[in-house]
Amino acid sequence: MKYLIQNRLLKRALSISFIGIIATATSCNVLDKKPLDAISDEAVFNDAVFLQNYVYNIYNGIKPPWAPGTGGFDALTDIAVNQPETHERSAGIRNYLEGNLTADNVNDLLSVAKEQPVPIPLWDYEYGFIRKANVFFENIESSAIGEDKLGPMKGEVHFLRAWMYFELMRTFGGVPIITNSYQLNSESFDVPRNTFEECAQFILSEADLAIGFLDGQPVNTGKISKAAALAFKARVLLYLASPLNNPTKDLAKWKAAEAATKAVLDLGFTLHPQYAELFKKPLKTDETIFGKSFTPATRIPGWGYNYDYWPSGFDAQQRLVPTQNFVNMFQLKNGEYPYLADGVTVNAASGYDPQKPEKNRDPRFYDAVIYPGAGPLNIIDGSKSTVRNYEYWEDANPNPDNAAPYINPNKVDPKNGQNLFDFGRDSKTYWVKGLTPFHWRVQTGYTFKKTDDFAGPRASFDNDYNQVIVFMRLTEFYLNYAEIQMALGNEAMAREYINKVRKRSSVNMPDIKSTGAALVRDYRNERAIELHLEDSRFFDLMRWKAAPGNVDIAVRGLTKVTMDWTGAKPGDALGKLTYTYGVIPEAEVRKPWKGDYYYLFPIPNTEIRKSNGALKQNPGY
């Protein structure tokens, strides 16, 4: 806990560098006010511009949804698998999935910010920003700033402190509630955990304070608003009502979540017509309740989403790839699943053809998944710049050693002059022959598309990529409301709100009509595909206590894809593709679910030692 409570006494309270960064991002003329190396505590907390920049820095306490590494915790679930060679949290992911997570190695998975020399553990990261929030409240008591400007900032910081405590609570359970910054001469640094219920009530009270302070304030894109505070409160109440935190199935908790969620639905947000546009600049404020845009200086670590998610054949890290289980969640346009619940038996009622898996799927499939033959995709990468399909296939009729002659009638890429072969440019053979630097070991045949920016280069420190981060949007609360209604026994209302999501104009899927267990499956699949890569799936499975069969299942995908160019004519983008499905042997071996204790992470032993044992470990660890 010493990291948490060390008081730096705010001598140059703001570590002036971040003011410069945030001021640049917010276009405030801070440099005209006073030399940055001479800003005092008094000046910061008595100047509205300086103080707003201090508050903007606390926004960084919102854990990035791509942590750990990329994709949040999706690689711990049934919808994604990680590339061990490229994923900076690979060891932690493997420890979790093999049931070897401990209080000594948990930070291998949970660390957040990629800062030198090492990333920051989640516990330290969040409590560091909680301390900044506490410093804010301690120092504004005597501030000369008028309440018209100070009040909204109070609302922002109450929201942020609540958000950070919620992040800790849903990860570890009950944690110490700290509301002061501590002085170096404090009697004790040994602070025990508050109960889960105490943490929950504190978070809700902070959200209520935020709602009050932000009431009537103008809404500025990217800033915390009353709507964001109302939505956050509703999300928290859903977690509190969920099976993990409501073992007695107390309907009062579901009713509280219902009222809070209905308040969000009544705010006037609407579905944006195009699903894919939600994740591109500018923020789509018709649907997005709270989100953020990036600049070259503030995007995710490294080169950004492109380098992390583009296929490896595009010379990228491809850190996470979709599983077949995720692909199977996308229904056909007729509203039928391609496979039965076992994931291997074709659903005869669907009309699905496993040899034409991309045909007639839910339109969100094409915005979510890059599959063999998908495209054309715009690749901006120096001399390799081109427009082409995702060529994840091997030669169906290879000569010995896959040598020439080839029958592909297209001998040269007309866009960049590259030679073309019977095997694709994203195939293992293309890499074996030394024609591309990357072909990572774990391949399912698919890659994620939702976060990619094909209008920008593969990797550039200077490019202003067009991705945005959506923290909360209307669709989540439609789905939350459906879940609440199922818990309250109102299946018709639940279907109505699930179908609202499916009726987005760019989606327009048939209404679901299921009941009982089938309705639960439909709901959970709808949530998984709609909110994928939005830091939702893992925590949904945890709060539902639904990890068995979703976390511990084998990773399936395309074990072989071949292309037969026989009969193809010049200009044909594709010949005949043939798909083979199965377990991906190179993927991590997922062990049986360890038991209920695994629904929470262990508190790092480093923190328990720092507290001199005041912190008590979660059961099972």
ChimeraX attribute file (.defattr): number of C-alpha atoms within 10 A of each C-alpha:
attribute: neighborCount
match mode: 1-to-1
recipient: residues
	/A:1	22
	/A:2	15
	/A:3	15
	/A:4	20
	/A:5	21
	/A:6	16
	/A:7	16
	/A:8	12
	/A:9	13
	/A:10	12
	/A:11	10
	/A:12	15
	/A:13	16
	/A:14	19
	/A:15	13
	/A:16	15
	/A:17	11
	/A:18	14
	/A:19	21
	/A:20	17
	/A:21	15
	/A:22	19
	/A:23	21
	/A:24	15
	/A:25	15
	/A:26	13
	/A:27	9
	/A:28	15
	/A:29	11
	/A:30	18
	/A:31	12
	/A:32	8
	/A:33	11
	/A:34	10
	/A:35	9
	/A:36	16
	/A:37	10
	/A:38	10
	/A:39	18
	/A:40	16
	/A:41	16
	/A:42	14
	/A:43	14
	/A:44	21
	/A:45	22
	/A:46	19
	/A:47	16
	/A:48	18
	/A:49	17
	/A:50	20
	/A:51	23
	/A:52	23
	/A:53	24
	/A:54	24
	/A:55	20
	/A:56	21
	/A:57	19
	/A:58	23
	/A:59	21
	/A:60	13
	/A:61	22
	/A:62	16
	/A:63	18
	/A:64	19
	/A:65	20
	/A:66	19
	/A:67	22
	/A:68	27
	/A:69	25
	/A:70	25
	/A:71	26
	/A:72	22
	/A:73	23
	/A:74	28
	/A:75	28
	/A:76	23
	/A:77	22
	/A:78	25
	/A:79	26
	/A:80	24
	/A:81	24
	/A:82	26
	/A:83	22
	/A:84	19
	/A:85	13
	/A:86	16
	/A:87	18
	/A:88	19
	/A:89	22
	/A:90	20
	/A:91	14
	/A:92	22
	/A:93	26
	/A:94	20
	/A:95	17
	/A:96	23
	/A:97	22
	/A:98	17
	/A:99	16
	/A:100	14
	/A:101	21
	/A:102	18
	/A:103	17
	/A:104	13
	/A:105	17
	/A:106	23
	/A:107	23
	/A:108	19
	/A:109	23
	/A:110	24
	/A:111	21
	/A:112	25
	/A:113	19
	/A:114	16
	/A:115	9
	/A:116	7
	/A:117	6
	/A:118	9
	/A:119	16
	/A:120	17
	/A:121	17
	/A:122	24
	/A:123	24
	/A:124	17
	/A:125	21
	/A:126	25
	/A:127	23
	/A:128	18
	/A:129	21
	/A:130	27
	/A:131	23
	/A:132	24
	/A:133	27
	/A:134	18
	/A:135	19
	/A:136	21
	/A:137	16
	/A:138	14
	/A:139	14
	/A:140	17
	/A:141	9
	/A:142	10
	/A:143	17
	/A:144	13
	/A:145	15
	/A:146	11
	/A:147	12
	/A:148	10
	/A:149	13
	/A:150	20
	/A:151	17
	/A:152	24
	/A:153	23
	/A:154	22
	/A:155	24
	/A:156	29
	/A:157	26
	/A:158	24
	/A:159	31
	/A:160	27
	/A:161	29
	/A:162	27
	/A:163	26
	/A:164	22
	/A:165	23
	/A:166	23
	/A:167	18
	/A:168	20
	/A:169	20
	/A:170	22
	/A:171	20
	/A:172	19
	/A:173	23
	/A:174	21
	/A:175	24
	/A:176	19
	/A:177	18
	/A:178	17
	/A:179	14
	/A:180	16
	/A:181	22
	/A:182	20
	/A:183	13
	/A:184	13
	/A:185	8
	/A:186	10
	/A:187	8
	/A:188	11
	/A:189	20
	/A:190	16
	/A:191	19
	/A:192	18
	/A:193	17
	/A:194	16
	/A:195	14
	/A:196	18
	/A:197	14
	/A:198	15
	/A:199	22
	/A:200	23
	/A:201	11
	/A:202	17
	/A:203	26
	/A:204	22
	/A:205	16
	/A:206	22
	/A:207	30
	/A:208	20
	/A:209	19
	/A:210	30
	/A:211	23
	/A:212	16
	/A:213	22
	/A:214	24
	/A:215	16
	/A:216	11
	/A:217	12
	/A:218	11
	/A:219	14
	/A:220	9
	/A:221	17
	/A:222	16
	/A:223	16
	/A:224	23
	/A:225	26
	/A:226	26
	/A:227	20
	/A:228	26
	/A:229	31
	/A:230	21
	/A:231	27
	/A:232	26
	/A:233	26
	/A:234	26
	/A:235	18
	/A:236	20
	/A:237	22
	/A:238	25
	/A:239	24
	/A:240	21
	/A:241	26
	/A:242	23
	/A:243	16
	/A:244	19
	/A:245	18
	/A:246	15
	/A:247	9
	/A:248	9
	/A:249	14
	/A:250	12
	/A:251	14
	/A:252	11
	/A:253	17
	/A:254	24
	/A:255	18
	/A:256	17
	/A:257	25
	/A:258	22
	/A:259	14
	/A:260	21
	/A:261	24
	/A:262	17
	/A:263	15
	/A:264	22
	/A:265	17
	/A:266	8
	/A:267	13
	/A:268	11
	/A:269	17
	/A:270	15
	/A:271	20
	/A:272	19
	/A:273	15
	/A:274	12
	/A:275	18
	/A:276	16
	/A:277	16
	/A:278	23
	/A:279	21
	/A:280	19
	/A:281	15
	/A:282	15
	/A:283	22
	/A:284	20
	/A:285	19
	/A:286	15
	/A:287	19
	/A:288	25
	/A:289	28
	/A:290	24
	/A:291	20
	/A:292	16
	/A:293	19
	/A:294	18
	/A:295	15
	/A:296	14
	/A:297	14
	/A:298	12
	/A:299	18
	/A:300	20
	/A:301	15
	/A:302	12
	/A:303	18
	/A:304	24
	/A:305	25
	/A:306	24
	/A:307	22
	/A:308	26
	/A:309	25
	/A:310	26
	/A:311	29
	/A:312	23
	/A:313	24
	/A:314	24
	/A:315	18
	/A:316	20
	/A:317	22
	/A:318	29
	/A:319	30
	/A:320	28
	/A:321	28
	/A:322	28
	/A:323	26
	/A:324	24
	/A:325	21
	/A:326	20
	/A:327	20
	/A:328	20
	/A:329	23
	/A:330	25
	/A:331	24
	/A:332	23
	/A:333	17
	/A:334	15
	/A:335	16
	/A:336	20
	/A:337	24
	/A:338	26
	/A:339	21
	/A:340	15
	/A:341	14
	/A:342	8
	/A:343	15
	/A:344	15
	/A:345	10
	/A:346	17
	/A:347	16
	/A:348	13
	/A:349	12
	/A:350	17
	/A:351	15
	/A:352	21
	/A:353	13
	/A:354	15
	/A:355	12
	/A:356	11
	/A:357	16
	/A:358	20
	/A:359	13
	/A:360	14
	/A:361	20
	/A:362	24
	/A:363	17
	/A:364	21
	/A:365	24
	/A:366	18
	/A:367	16
	/A:368	23
	/A:369	19
	/A:370	25
	/A:371	24
	/A:372	23
	/A:373	18
	/A:374	16
	/A:375	15
	/A:376	12
	/A:377	14
	/A:378	16
	/A:379	20
	/A:380	17
	/A:381	15
	/A:382	9
	/A:383	9
	/A:384	14
	/A:385	15
	/A:386	19
	/A:387	17
	/A:388	17
	/A:389	21
	/A:390	24
	/A:391	23
	/A:392	26
	/A:393	26
	/A:394	25
	/A:395	22
	/A:396	18
	/A:397	16
	/A:398	16
	/A:399	11
	/A:400	7
	/A:401	8
	/A:402	17
	/A:403	11
	/A:404	11
	/A:405	10
	/A:406	18
	/A:407	18
	/A:408	25
	/A:409	19
	/A:410	20
	/A:411	16
	/A:412	13
	/A:413	13
	/A:414	11
	/A:415	11
	/A:416	12
	/A:417	12
	/A:418	14
	/A:419	12
	/A:420	15
	/A:421	21
	/A:422	27
	/A:423	25
	/A:424	23
	/A:425	25
	/A:426	25
	/A:427	23
	/A:428	21
	/A:429	19
	/A:430	22
	/A:431	18
	/A:432	12
	/A:433	12
	/A:434	10
	/A:435	13
	/A:436	18
	/A:437	15
	/A:438	21
	/A:439	22
	/A:440	19
	/A:441	12
	/A:442	20
	/A:443	28
	/A:444	25
	/A:445	27
	/A:446	22
	/A:447	24
	/A:448	23
	/A:449	22
	/A:450	24
	/A:451	23
	/A:452	23
	/A:453	22
	/A:454	17
	/A:455	12
	/A:456	17
	/A:457	20
	/A:458	25
	/A:459	19
	/A:460	16
	/A:461	13
	/A:462	10
	/A:463	15
	/A:464	14
	/A:465	26
	/A:466	18
	/A:467	25
	/A:468	21
	/A:469	23
	/A:470	22
	/A:471	18
	/A:472	18
	/A:473	23
	/A:474	23
	/A:475	25
	/A:476	18
	/A:477	21
	/A:478	22
	/A:479	25
	/A:480	25
	/A:481	27
	/A:482	24
	/A:483	26
	/A:484	26
	/A:485	20
	/A:486	20
	/A:487	17
	/A:488	15
	/A:489	12
	/A:490	13
	/A:491	20
	/A:492	14
	/A:493	16
	/A:494	25
	/A:495	23
	/A:496	18
	/A:497	21
	/A:498	24
	/A:499	22
	/A:500	16
	/A:501	23
	/A:502	21
	/A:503	16
	/A:504	17
	/A:505	13
	/A:506	15
	/A:507	17
	/A:508	16
	/A:509	22
	/A:510	15
	/A:511	16
	/A:512	17
	/A:513	14
	/A:514	15
	/A:515	15
	/A:516	10
	/A:517	9
	/A:518	13
	/A:519	18
	/A:520	16
	/A:521	15
	/A:522	20
	/A:523	23
	/A:524	18
	/A:525	18
	/A:526	20
	/A:527	20
	/A:528	21
	/A:529	18
	/A:530	21
	/A:531	17
	/A:532	21
	/A:533	23
	/A:534	19
	/A:535	18
	/A:536	18
	/A:537	24
	/A:538	22
	/A:539	19
	/A:540	17
	/A:541	19
	/A:542	21
	/A:543	21
	/A:544	15
	/A:545	17
	/A:546	15
	/A:547	25
	/A:548	13
	/A:549	12
	/A:550	16
	/A:551	24
	/A:552	20
	/A:553	18
	/A:554	20
	/A:555	25
	/A:556	23
	/A:557	23
	/A:558	19
	/A:559	15
	/A:560	16
	/A:561	19
	/A:562	22
	/A:563	22
	/A:564	21
	/A:565	22
	/A:566	13
	/A:567	11
	/A:568	16
	/A:569	14
	/A:570	10
	/A:571	10
	/A:572	11
	/A:573	16
	/A:574	16
	/A:575	18
	/A:576	13
	/A:577	18
	/A:578	16
	/A:579	18
	/A:580	12
	/A:581	16
	/A:582	15
	/A:583	15
	/A:584	21
	/A:585	13
	/A:586	12
	/A:587	18
	/A:588	18
	/A:589	15
	/A:590	18
	/A:591	15
	/A:592	15
	/A:593	19
	/A:594	17
	/A:595	12
	/A:596	13
	/A:597	12
	/A:598	19
	/A:599	22
	/A:600	19
	/A:601	23
	/A:602	23
	/A:603	23
	/A:604	20
	/A:605	19
	/A:606	12
	/A:607	19
	/A:608	18
	/A:609	14
	/A:610	16
	/A:611	18
	/A:612	13
	/A:613	14
	/A:614	16
	/A:615	21
	/A:616	13
	/A:617	17
	/A:618	16
	/A:619	11
	/A:620	13
	/A:621	13
